[in-house]
């Protein structure tokens, strides 16, 4: 049962409005974000018009800012943007769709100035703008904006998509554009591409660049999006240059659209026209599309044979799951055992280990590690760290072997930047040691540490981290 000091709405109400107001003022001191939120709430208590005014003012302030947004400030910037976006969507737009659309447009215009002064490696800020594209489509549908005017504005966005902030814009705006707006947008795009000397078009706070190869790509992608929005498969294909259609990933995109249109034979032709290099990891989308196409054509056995062959080439759990899913009961269990046996003898022990971890088949992973220890590459720290963490609870021997492979690599190759991590791996191995019931030929932890001291006594950067 909650006590009287538990932070919840009921207990806070007991403080009274005056005390709560004082506390809010106190809490907001030194926090610009909290102050803005309080001002927004105050504006909302009057009217959506007041809220819109506050949002417009804040968006203008963000647009004028010139301070570099370091990685430390990305989180707070994201929170600020989300506050403005949600306020537009949840408060302004429902009461006044027209005003909501203008504000979400002003929000989207922040993309260029924000991305010009930040390196958002996480993609957090970009996600806010992609969501705003979806919001803009919904708001536009309810705003009654003229489709021709909307097409002009969408073109402006497409022309100023330097950071990918408008990538999902055309699909999002398609319902609001309708047939009339999409036709006009298509016409404007073609006109823009065919008039390279046309003076820059006024757009979202900037001007369009002169036409170059980038513009051609931009128009082509936009026309493909329009083709998708109108369900015109042939138009989508027509916007793909002949050479591009031979790229496996593009062939897969074309095939999926043809399949959706009930044109499976043409889908297979598109797939078989691709230039396959034999690199399964880069061609998995092509492989999946081809198997789906073969099944649609009733060529199930051929599709299954391909899936097994591709599994053997790449140890892809995706292909194996698809293969097993189509087998009768009990046959799938035998096939799974056959797949595990194949993976155990794979030439690439690390590819096999990654497969067993993804499945997951941890007993198989432990067996692989203990039987092929000499092949482990401790330099693959991302895979090895993940494997050790997953195996440690029930397979401490295998986890220890993996940890030692990383420790040995770091010390043998003098990887000073990894010494701290190696020391942590050593501590983990020590904690696992009592849980290894059958060490076999594995050196005891103390003997292993003694060997490290003999071979690497001068690696002070490592030993200073060892407890």
C-alpha positions in Angstrom: 0.0 0.0 0.0 1.3 3.4 -0.9 2.3 5.7 2.0 1.5 9.4 2.3 4.9 10.3 1.0 4.6 8.2 -2.2 4.8 10.3 -5.3 1.4 10.0 -6.9 -1.3 12.3 -8.1 -3.6 11.8 -5.0 -0.8 12.6 -2.5 0.3 15.6 -4.4 -3.2 17.0 -4.6 -3.2 17.1 -0.8 -0.5 19.8 -0.9 -2.9 22.3 -2.4 -2.7 24.4 -5.5 -0.7 27.2 -4.0 2.1 24.9 -2.7 2.1 22.9 -5.9 2.5 26.1 -8.0 5.4 27.1 -5.8 7.1 23.8 -6.2 6.6 23.8 -9.9 8.3 27.2 -10.1 11.1 26.0 -7.9 11.6 22.8 -10.0 11.6 24.7 -13.3 14.3 27.0 -12.2 17.5 26.2 -14.2 15.6 24.0 -16.6 14.6 25.6 -19.8 12.8 22.5 -20.9 10.6 22.5 -17.8 9.9 26.2 -18.2 8.8 25.7 -21.8 6.5 22.8 -20.8 4.9 24.9 -18.1 4.3 27.8 -20.5 2.8 25.4 -22.9 0.4 24.1 -20.3 -0.5 27.7 -19.3 -1.2 28.5 -23.0 -3.3 25.4 -23.4 -5.5 26.4 -20.5 -6.6 29.4 -22.5 -6.9 28.2 -26.1 -5.2 26.2 -28.9 -4.5 29.6 -30.5 -2.3 30.5 -27.5 -0.6 27.1 -27.8 0.1 27.6 -31.5 1.6 31.0 -30.7 4.0 29.4 -28.2 4.9 26.6 -30.6 5.6 29.0 -33.4 7.8 31.1 -31.2 9.8 28.1 -30.0 10.2 26.7 -33.6 11.5 30.1 -34.7 14.0 30.1 -31.9 15.3 26.7 -32.8 15.6 27.7 -36.4 17.7 30.8 -35.5 20.1 28.8 -33.2 23.6 28.4 -34.4 25.1 26.4 -31.5 26.6 23.0 -32.5 24.5 20.1 -31.2 27.1 17.7 -29.8 26.2 14.1 -29.0 25.7 15.2 -25.4 22.9 17.6 -26.5 21.1 15.3 -28.9 18.9 13.8 -26.1 17.7 17.2 -24.9 17.3 18.5 -28.5 15.2 15.4 -29.3 13.0 16.0 -26.2 12.5 19.6 -27.2 11.5 18.6 -30.8 9.2 15.9 -29.5 7.4 18.3 -27.2 6.7 20.7 -30.1 5.7 17.9 -32.5 3.3 16.3 -30.0 1.8 19.6 -29.1 1.1 20.4 -32.8 -0.4 16.9 -33.3 -2.3 16.5 -30.1 -3.4 20.1 -29.2 -3.3 22.4 -32.2 -4.3 20.2 -35.2 -7.5 18.7 -33.7 -8.8 22.2 -33.0 -7.5 23.9 -36.2 -6.1 21.5 -38.9 -5.1 24.4 -41.1 -2.9 26.0 -38.4 -1.7 22.5 -37.4 -0.5 21.9 -40.9 1.4 25.2 -41.1 3.1 24.4 -37.8 4.1 20.9 -38.7 5.5 22.4 -42.0 7.4 24.9 -39.9 8.6 22.0 -37.8 9.8 20.1 -40.9 11.7 23.2 -42.1 13.9 22.8 -39.0 15.6 19.8 -40.6 18.2 21.6 -42.7 19.4 24.0 -40.0 19.4 21.3 -37.3 21.3 18.7 -39.3 23.7 21.3 -40.5 24.9 21.8 -37.0 24.9 18.2 -35.6 26.2 14.8 -36.4 23.3 12.6 -35.3 25.0 9.2 -35.5 22.2 7.6 -33.5 19.5 8.7 -35.9 17.3 9.9 -33.0 16.7 13.4 -34.5 16.0 12.0 -37.9 13.4 9.7 -36.4 11.5 12.8 -35.1 11.4 14.3 -38.6 10.3 11.0 -40.2 7.4 10.8 -37.6 6.6 14.4 -38.5 6.3 13.5 -42.1 3.6 10.9 -41.1 1.9 13.5 -38.9 1.9 16.0 -41.8 0.1 13.5 -44.0 -2.6 12.9 -41.4 -3.0 16.6 -40.6 -3.1 17.6 -44.3 -5.9 15.1 -45.0 -8.1 16.9 -42.5 -7.0 20.4 -43.4 -8.8 20.6 -46.7 -5.7 22.1 -48.4 -5.9 22.2 -52.2 -4.2 19.2 -53.7 -2.3 21.4 -56.3 -1.0 23.7 -53.6 0.0 20.7 -51.5 1.8 19.2 -54.5 3.9 22.4 -54.8 4.8 22.2 -51.2 5.7 18.5 -51.4 8.0 19.3 -54.4 9.8 21.9 -52.3 10.4 19.3 -49.6 11.7 16.8 -52.1 14.1 19.4 -53.5 15.5 20.1 -50.1 16.0 16.6 -48.7 19.7 16.8 -48.1 19.7 14.8 -44.9 17.0 12.3 -45.7 14.5 14.0 -43.4 11.8 13.9 -46.1 12.4 10.3 -47.3 8.9 9.1 -46.2 7.2 12.3 -47.2 5.5 11.3 -50.5 4.0 8.0 -49.2 2.8 9.9 -46.1 1.2 12.7 -48.2 -0.3 10.5 -50.9 -3.8 10.2 -49.3 -4.0 14.0 -48.9 -2.7 14.6 -52.4 -5.1 12.2 -54.0 -5.0 11.4 -57.8 -5.1 15.1 -58.7 -2.2 16.1 -56.4 -0.1 13.1 -57.3 -0.5 13.8 -61.0 0.5 17.4 -60.5 3.5 16.4 -58.4 4.6 14.0 -61.1 4.3 16.7 -63.7 6.3 19.2 -61.5 9.0 16.7 -60.9 9.5 16.0 -64.6 9.4 19.7 -65.3 12.0 20.4 -62.7 14.3 17.7 -64.1 13.9 18.9 -67.7 14.6 22.6 -66.9 18.1 22.7 -65.3 18.5 26.4 -65.8 15.3 27.3 -64.1 15.9 29.8 -61.3 15.8 28.3 -57.9 12.3 27.6 -56.6 11.3 29.1 -53.3 11.0 26.3 -50.8 11.3 25.5 -47.1 13.5 28.3 -45.9 16.2 27.6 -48.6 16.6 27.5 -52.3 16.8 24.5 -54.6 20.3 23.7 -56.0 21.0 23.6 -59.7 20.3 20.3 -61.3 22.9 17.5 -61.3 23.1 13.7 -61.1 21.8 14.0 -57.5 18.7 15.7 -58.8 18.1 12.9 -61.3 18.3 10.4 -58.5 16.0 12.5 -56.3 13.3 12.8 -59.1 13.6 9.1 -59.9 13.0 8.1 -56.3 10.1 10.5 -56.0 8.5 9.1 -59.1 8.9 5.6 -57.8 7.1 6.7 -54.6 4.3 8.1 -56.7 4.1 4.9 -58.7 3.8 2.9 -55.4 1.2 5.3 -54.1 -0.9 4.8 -57.2 -0.2 1.1 -57.5 1.4 1.5 -60.9 3.9 -1.3 -61.0 5.0 -0.6 -64.6 5.7 3.0 -63.8 7.8 1.9 -60.8 9.8 -0.4 -63.0 10.1 2.2 -65.7 11.9 4.5 -63.3 14.6 1.9 -62.7 17.4 2.2 -65.3 18.2 -1.1 -67.0 21.5 -1.5 -65.2 19.9 -0.9 -61.9 17.3 -3.6 -62.4 20.2 -6.1 -62.5 21.1 -5.3 -58.9 19.8 -8.2 -56.7 18.2 -5.9 -54.1 16.4 -3.8 -56.8 15.3 -6.9 -58.6 13.8 -8.2 -55.4 11.9 -4.9 -54.9 10.5 -5.2 -58.5 9.6 -8.8 -58.0 7.7 -8.2 -54.8 5.6 -5.5 -56.5 4.9 -7.8 -59.5 3.9 -10.6 -57.1 1.5 -8.2 -55.3 0.0 -7.4 -58.7 -0.5 -11.2 -59.5 2.3 -11.2 -62.1 4.5 -14.1 -60.7 6.0 -15.1 -64.0 7.3 -11.6 -64.7 8.5 -11.5 -61.1 10.7 -14.5 -61.7 12.0 -13.0 -64.9 13.0 -9.9 -63.0 14.8 -11.9 -60.4 16.6 -14.2 -62.9 17.8 -11.1 -64.7 19.8 -10.0 -61.7 23.5 -10.3 -61.6 24.2 -12.7 -58.7 27.7 -12.6 -57.2 27.3 -15.5 -54.9 27.5 -13.3 -51.7 24.5 -14.6 -49.7 24.8 -11.9 -47.0 24.3 -9.2 -49.6 21.7 -11.0 -51.6 19.3 -12.4 -49.0 16.4 -10.2 -50.1 16.8 -11.5 -53.6 16.9 -15.0 -52.3 13.7 -14.5 -50.2 11.9 -13.0 -53.1 12.8 -15.8 -55.4 11.7 -18.5 -53.0 8.4 -16.7 -52.5 8.0 -16.4 -56.2 8.7 -20.1 -56.9 6.1 -21.0 -54.3 3.6 -18.7 -55.8 4.2 -20.5 -59.1 3.7 -23.9 -57.4 7.3 -24.8 -57.6 7.6 -25.6 -53.9 10.3 -28.4 -54.1 12.5 -26.0 -56.1 12.0 -23.3 -53.5 12.8 -25.7 -50.7 16.0 -26.9 -52.5 17.1 -23.3 -52.9 16.4 -22.5 -49.2 18.6 -25.5 -48.1 21.3 -24.6 -50.5 21.3 -21.0 -49.3 21.4 -22.1 -45.7 24.5 -24.2 -46.4 26.2 -21.2 -48.1 25.5 -18.7 -45.4 24.2 -20.6 -42.3 21.3 -18.2 -42.4 18.7 -18.9 -39.7 16.2 -17.1 -41.9 16.5 -19.6 -44.7 16.5 -22.6 -42.3 13.4 -21.4 -40.4 11.6 -21.0 -43.7 12.7 -24.4 -44.8 11.6 -26.1 -41.6 8.3 -24.3 -41.5 7.2 -26.0 -44.7 8.1 -29.6 -43.6 5.6 -32.1 -42.2 5.6 -32.7 -38.4 8.6 -34.6 -37.1 10.4 -34.2 -40.4 11.3 -30.7 -39.3 13.1 -32.1 -36.2 15.2 -34.4 -38.3 16.1 -31.5 -40.7 17.0 -29.3 -37.8 19.4 -32.0 -36.4 20.9 -32.3 -39.9 21.3 -28.5 -40.1 23.1 -28.4 -36.7 25.4 -31.2 -37.8 26.3 -29.3 -40.9 27.0 -26.1 -39.0 29.3 -28.0 -36.6 31.6 -28.8 -39.5 31.3 -25.4 -41.2 34.7 -24.1 -42.5 33.9 -20.8 -40.7 33.7 -21.5 -37.0 32.6 -18.0 -36.3 29.8 -18.0 -38.8 28.6 -21.3 -37.2 28.9 -19.8 -33.7 26.8 -16.8 -34.7 24.2 -19.1 -36.2 23.9 -21.1 -33.0 23.5 -18.0 -30.9 20.8 -16.6 -33.2 18.8 -19.8 -33.3 19.4 -20.1 -30.2 21.0 -23.5 -29.7 23.4 -22.8 -26.9 24.3 -26.5 -26.2 25.3 -26.7 -29.9 27.3 -23.4 -29.5 29.1 -24.7 -26.4 29.9 -28.0 -28.2 31.3 -26.0 -31.2 33.5 -23.9 -28.9 34.9 -26.8 -26.9 35.7 -28.9 -30.0 37.2 -26.1 -32.1 38.8 -23.9 -29.5 42.0 -23.5 -31.5 40.1 -21.8 -34.4 38.5 -19.0 -32.2 39.6 -15.5 -33.1 39.6 -13.3 -30.0 39.8 -10.3 -32.2 36.1 -10.7 -33.0 35.2 -9.1 -29.7 31.6 -8.2 -30.5 30.7 -11.8 -31.4 32.9 -13.3 -28.6 31.6 -11.0 -25.9 28.0 -11.8 -26.8 28.7 -15.5 -27.0 30.4 -15.5 -23.5 27.5 -13.7 -22.0 24.9 -16.1 -23.4 26.9 -19.2 -22.6 28.0 -18.3 -19.1 24.9 -19.3 -17.1 24.7 -22.9 -18.3 28.0 -23.5 -20.2 30.7 -22.0 -18.1 33.5 -24.0 -19.7 32.7 -22.8 -23.2 32.2 -19.2 -21.9 35.7 -19.4 -20.3 37.3 -20.6 -23.5 35.8 -17.7 -25.3 36.9 -15.2 -22.6 40.4 -16.5 -22.7 40.6 -16.2 -26.5 39.9 -12.5 -26.2 42.3 -12.1 -23.3 45.1 -13.9 -25.2 44.5 -11.9 -28.4 44.7 -8.6 -26.6 47.9 -9.4 -24.7 49.6 -11.3 -27.5 49.0 -8.4 -29.9 49.6 -5.6 -27.4 46.1 -4.2 -27.9 46.5 -1.6 -25.1 43.0 -0.1 -25.8 41.5 -3.5 -24.8 43.5 -4.1 -21.6 40.7 -2.9 -19.4 38.2 -5.2 -21.2 40.6 -8.1 -21.0 41.0 -7.6 -17.2 37.2 -7.6 -16.9 37.1 -10.8 -19.0 39.7 -12.3 -16.6 37.5 -11.4 -13.6 34.5 -13.0 -15.2 36.5 -16.2 -16.0 37.5 -16.3 -12.3 33.9 -16.1 -11.2 32.9 -18.9 -13.6 35.8 -21.2 -12.5 34.0 -22.8 -9.6 31.0 -23.7 -11.8 33.0 -25.7 -14.3 32.3 -29.3 -13.2 34.6 -31.0 -15.8 37.6 -29.0 -16.9 39.0 -31.7 -19.1 42.4 -30.4 -20.4 41.6 -26.8 -19.5 44.1 -25.1 -17.2 42.8 -24.0 -13.8 42.2 -20.4 -13.5 45.2 -19.9 -11.2 47.5 -21.8 -13.6 46.2 -19.7 -16.5 46.9 -16.4 -14.6 50.4 -17.7 -13.8 51.0 -18.3 -17.5 49.8 -14.8 -18.3 52.2 -13.3 -15.7 55.1 -15.3 -17.2 54.3 -14.3 -20.8 53.1 -10.7 -20.2 54.6 -9.5 -17.0 55.5 -6.2 -18.7 52.0 -5.4 -19.8 51.4 -3.0 -16.9 48.5 -1.4 -18.6 46.7 -4.7 -18.2 47.8 -5.7 -14.8 46.8 -2.4 -13.2 43.2 -3.3 -14.0 43.5 -6.8 -12.5 42.1 -7.0 -9.0 
